[in-house]
Amino acid sequence: MIEHLSKIIMSKNVSRAENQQERLITTGWILGFVDGEGCFSINFVRQSDRKEKDRIRKGYKTGFQIFYEFAVTQGKSSLKSLEKIKDFFGIGNIYLNKRYDNHKEHLYRYTVRKREDLVDIIIPFFKKYELRTSKKKNFEIFAKCLDEISKGNHLTRNGAIRIAQMTEKMNHRKSRSKVIRILRNQTSDSAYTQRR
């Protein structure tokens, strides 16, 4: 009886170790994949008040919607890789980006845009398992921006300016000077507070 019980315990431990080893291999593969093909991005979309037929549709208090996403892009022939990443995280969606240029296949994007998923799953994962390329710095800025957004700071003029300044150091170092200039010329934060 003791020998039988001992075999069952050993079997479970080996199985657990194999699962842990498999997860480490998958984690390493995902890190490499994201280092090569992933993107953490924060963008500003102009969303001021606009007139419709019978009403004025109120825009964002700062005049901009801040759009954030984690994405990995691949051609159709590598779609299974994106499906594997989506299954690993258990969140997000895969979208088709049709191409009509000289490329032979359409692109697919695995994206995570839901703030809670980014804050609760994606950011903790990449904090625990660090990226190795310049994506690491992009991720760190992305995480700081999401922290500001989670605190509601993006709803104020000064908070939106801080986020815009941080994002200037991300990816291709896209200038946010126009966004910052527009935000600085807005009325004071107290006017936004009154509109809430």
C-alpha positions in Angstrom: 0.0 0.0 0.0 2.8 2.5 1.0 4.7 1.6 -2.2 1.6 2.3 -4.3 1.0 5.6 -2.6 4.6 6.5 -3.1 4.3 5.8 -6.8 1.2 8.0 -7.1 3.0 10.9 -5.3 6.1 10.6 -7.4 3.9 10.5 -10.6 2.1 13.7 -9.6 5.4 15.4 -8.8 6.9 14.4 -12.1 3.7 15.6 -13.9 3.8 18.9 -12.0 7.5 19.4 -12.9 6.8 18.6 -16.5 4.0 21.2 -16.6 6.3 23.7 -14.9 9.0 23.0 -17.5 6.6 23.3 -20.3 5.3 26.6 -19.0 8.9 27.9 -18.7 9.5 26.9 -22.3 6.3 28.6 -23.5 7.1 31.7 -21.4 10.5 31.9 -23.0 9.0 31.5 -26.5 6.4 34.2 -25.8 9.1 36.6 -24.5 11.2 36.0 -27.7 8.2 36.4 -29.9 7.1 39.7 -28.3 10.7 41.0 -28.3 10.7 40.5 -32.1 7.1 41.1 -33.2 5.2 42.8 -30.2 4.3 46.3 -29.6 3.1 48.3 -26.6 1.5 51.5 -27.8 -0.3 54.6 -26.4 -1.9 56.9 -28.9 -4.0 60.1 -28.7 -7.2 60.4 -30.8 -8.8 63.9 -31.1 -12.3 63.7 -29.6 -13.6 67.1 -28.9 -17.2 68.2 -28.9 -18.9 67.8 -32.3 -22.2 68.9 -33.7 -24.6 66.2 -34.9 -28.0 66.8 -36.6 -30.0 67.5 -33.5 -27.4 67.8 -30.7 -23.9 68.5 -29.7 -22.0 65.3 -28.8 -19.7 65.9 -25.9 -16.1 64.8 -26.5 -13.5 64.0 -23.9 -12.7 66.5 -21.2 -9.2 67.0 -22.5 -10.2 66.9 -26.1 -8.4 63.6 -26.6 -9.1 59.9 -26.1 -6.1 58.0 -25.0 -5.9 54.7 -26.8 -3.7 51.9 -25.5 -3.0 48.4 -26.7 -0.6 45.5 -26.6 -0.3 43.8 -30.0 1.6 41.1 -31.8 1.4 41.0 -35.6 2.0 38.1 -38.0 1.3 37.0 -41.5 -1.4 34.4 -42.2 1.1 31.6 -42.4 2.0 32.2 -38.7 -1.6 32.7 -37.4 -1.2 29.6 -35.1 1.5 31.4 -33.2 -0.9 34.2 -32.4 -3.6 31.7 -31.4 -1.0 30.1 -29.0 -0.2 33.4 -27.4 -4.0 34.2 -27.1 -4.6 30.8 -25.5 -1.6 31.4 -23.1 -2.9 34.7 -21.8 -6.6 33.8 -22.1 -7.6 37.3 -23.1 -7.6 39.6 -26.1 -8.7 39.0 -29.7 -7.1 38.3 -33.1 -8.0 40.6 -36.0 -7.5 40.4 -39.7 -5.7 43.3 -41.4 -6.2 42.8 -45.1 -3.3 43.9 -47.3 -3.6 45.0 -50.9 0.0 45.9 -51.6 2.7 43.7 -53.0 2.7 41.3 -50.0 1.5 37.8 -50.6 -0.5 37.3 -47.4 -2.8 39.2 -45.1 -1.7 40.2 -41.6 -3.2 39.2 -38.3 -3.0 41.1 -35.0 -3.4 39.6 -31.6 -4.4 42.6 -29.5 -5.3 43.3 -25.8 -7.1 46.6 -25.4 -9.2 46.1 -22.2 -7.6 48.1 -19.4 -8.3 45.5 -16.7 -6.7 42.8 -18.8 -3.6 44.9 -19.5 -3.3 45.9 -15.8 -4.1 42.5 -14.3 -2.5 40.1 -16.8 -0.2 41.6 -19.4 1.7 44.1 -17.2 2.3 41.7 -14.3 3.5 39.0 -16.8 6.1 41.3 -18.5 7.2 42.7 -15.1 7.9 39.1 -13.9 9.5 37.9 -17.1 11.5 40.8 -18.6 11.9 41.5 -22.2 15.5 41.8 -23.6 15.3 44.3 -26.5 14.3 47.9 -26.7 10.7 46.7 -26.1 11.6 46.5 -22.4 11.9 50.3 -22.2 8.7 50.7 -24.2 6.9 48.3 -21.9 8.1 50.1 -18.8 6.8 53.4 -20.1 3.5 51.7 -21.2 3.1 50.3 -17.7 3.6 53.8 -16.1 1.1 55.3 -18.5 -1.5 52.6 -17.7 -0.9 53.3 -14.0 -1.6 57.0 -14.6 -4.7 56.1 -16.6 -5.9 53.7 -13.9 -5.7 56.5 -11.4 -7.8 58.7 -13.6 -5.0 61.2 -14.3 -5.6 61.1 -18.0 -8.9 62.9 -17.5 -7.0 66.1 -16.4 -5.1 68.4 -18.7 -1.8 68.0 -16.7 -2.2 64.2 -16.5 -2.7 63.9 -20.3 0.3 66.1 -20.9 2.4 63.9 -18.6 1.3 60.8 -20.5 2.0 62.5 -23.8 5.5 63.4 -22.7 6.2 59.9 -21.5 5.0 58.4 -24.8 7.4 60.5 -26.8 10.2 58.1 -25.6 8.3 55.0 -26.9 8.6 53.0 -30.1 9.8 55.3 -32.9 10.0 58.3 -30.6 7.0 59.9 -32.1 6.7 63.6 -31.4 3.7 64.5 -29.3 4.4 68.2 -29.5 1.2 69.0 -31.3 -0.9 67.1 -28.7 1.0 68.7 -25.8 0.6 72.2 -27.4 -3.2 71.7 -27.8 -3.5 70.4 -24.2 -1.5 73.3 -22.8 -3.7 75.8 -24.6 -6.9 74.2 -23.1 -8.6 75.8 -20.1 -7.5 74.9 -16.6 -8.1 71.6 -14.9 -10.7 73.2 -12.7 -12.9 73.8 -15.7 -12.8 70.0 -16.5 -13.7 69.2 -12.9 -16.8 71.3 -13.1 -17.9 69.5 -16.2 -17.8 66.0 -14.6 
